[in-house]
């Protein structure tokens, strides 16, 4: 299985089609076999879609994505997990553990006076709504 994650630095890009590189991960039996990054700079959105299809990507984990791109990717047989925010490595680990869902937010508290400490986990918005009640 191949997983693609659009990157902005070490983070998942906030918007599909606008990141400078894509992280391609090959997974077998829940373990990473290979991973590499490819440049996406200068490609149009249709080129992004065809690039993912030509790489035989099975799953795309991304931030925001429009309906057109999502439906095009699905027509290529690519499963899309949208609206995911956070460190790409941590998100990949959650995916491999079977804990990743659309809308997942993982944020660190950098710049808020908590140097050296791990950030807080913010689950999907629908879970936060239930916790407040």
C-alpha positions, 0 to 999 in steps of 0.5 A, a space after each residue: 500500500 502507498 500513502 501520500 501526504 502533502 507536506 509543508 515543512 514537517 507538517 501536513 499541508 493545510 491545503 491540497 494542491 499547494 504544498 512544495 513536496 509530497 511524502 510517499 510512504 510504502 507500507 506492508 503489514 503495518 510497517 513502513 518499507 520505504 519512504 521518499 519525498 517528491 517535489 510538487 512545486 510548479 505543478 497544477 492541480 490536474 498534474 497533482 491528481 495525475 501524479 498521485 495516480 501514476 505513483 499508484 497511491 492508495 491513500 491520501 492523508 491531507 488537510 483541506 481539499 475541495 470536492 472536485 479533487 476529492 471526487 477525482 482522486 476517488 475515481 482513480 481509486 485513491 482513498 482520501 482522509 481529509 481535514 487532518 492537521 498536525 505533524 506528518 510523522 505523528 499523523 502517519 503513526 496514528 494511521 498505522 495504528 488505525 486511529 486516524 479519522 477525517 478531521 483529526 487535529 494534532 497541535 503542539 503548544 509551541 510559543 505558549 510558554 511550554 518549552 520542551 513539553 509535548 503538545 496537547 492532542 485535539 481530537 476531531 471537532 465532533 468529539 470536542 463538542 461532546 466533551 464540552 457537554 
